Amino acid sequence: MNKNHQEEIHTLFHPTFGNHPQPLVSIIVPVYNTAEYVEECIQSILVQTYKNIELVLVNDGSTDGSGEICKKYELLPNVKYYSQDNHGVTSARRKGVVECTGEWITFMDSDDYYMRDDAILMLVSDSEGVDIVFGSAGKGYSGRSDLPSFLSYEKFLEMQYGRELSAGPWAKLYNRRLFTENTLNESKNIKRAQDYLMNLELAVENRRPVKLFKKSVYYLREHPKSRRHTFILNLDYMLSLTKMADRIVEGHLPQKIVEKAKAKQRRYFFYETISTNGFRSSANHPYAIETKKLLKQTSQLTLMDRWLLSVSSPWAVKMVWNLKKVARRLEHPSIIICDLKRLAKIFA
């Protein structure tokens, strides 16, 4: 790469900021066929009490009128609107990062919304002395009470790699200096878990403690059209994804820590795959074989792991999966109480 090209990339990802009394926060929203929800998303951003914000809407080839809804807001002084052919969420987020000018960057999906009008204010208030304010999202997330308020950058990378922390980009602030050409690399051609790889790239660039944000501010909407429900996972895909993650963290953590975190990561994605694809698995697949081996080598292989990684037919996988759920409830009776509360709401 020649010097001029290096300077061009640096300028795209690291523009000069103005002298603001408060740091400018860029909120990047990729938009694709969410006409039913996108207005609520936009409104939840525009009513934020923290006013030094920049909303960047990137219409990724929507065909349902989402773009027209977004265009209504492009004349507002703190709103930018861009439209492109459908290239996927990574491309849209990359476009947003290149075009935004904020010192801090956060992402939002166009079918979600902020539950509080002081969400950005709360995140920025937690940003002193760090480059990442790391929260999560849901319908009532209240933080990880088992974790401290700060994690060292090494521990954060380890837990992120091992899938012990949320991989979503929501309810988080990232300092712009962490973004590089690799952060949102479209050539990876990833359809699910793009957020996981993005967070790993950012964690590798980070060299400061990470603030864990433990208050619920962001509503993560689940609906049948979301990528989680429309892209079916399989072990081939997970093998490719996890190998990419391995390459990102290579050389950034001690080997013993890498092996333990890798085993946790493989287990997490194996469980996610079989629980969302109709319990389709194969004990002879390289991913299953490697996962079982890693868990055994790091003394993390449970009886349920052994069973699930040793069966192939959907019927057998589902039977073991249900046994696992029963065993977990016997071990943690509080889960049964949560189940009963959910049932009560359904019948109510």
LINSULPE-V761031 format. One line per field, one symbol per residue. psi: psi as a letter, one per 30 degrees, with the letter a starting at -180 (. if undefined). A space follows every 50 residues. Layout:
# LINSULPE-V761031
psi = ???
This chain:
# LINSULPE-V761031
psi = kleeeeeeeeeefilklljkfkkkkkjkjkkjhhfffeeeeeefefgkfj filjkjkjjhhkgggeeeeefffffkfgkkkkklljfleeeeeeeeeefl gkekkllkkfgllkfkfgeeeeeefgfkglfkjjaalaghkgljffllfk kleeeeeeeeeghflkflglhlkkkfffkaffeijfffhkekgeeeeeee eeeefkgllkkjkgkjfkjjkklffleeffjklleeeeeeefeeeeeefk fflkeeeeeeeeeeeeeefeeeefffgghkajfgkeeeeeeeeeeeeghg jleeeeeefglekeeeeeeeeeeeeeeeeeeiffeeeeeeeeeeeef.
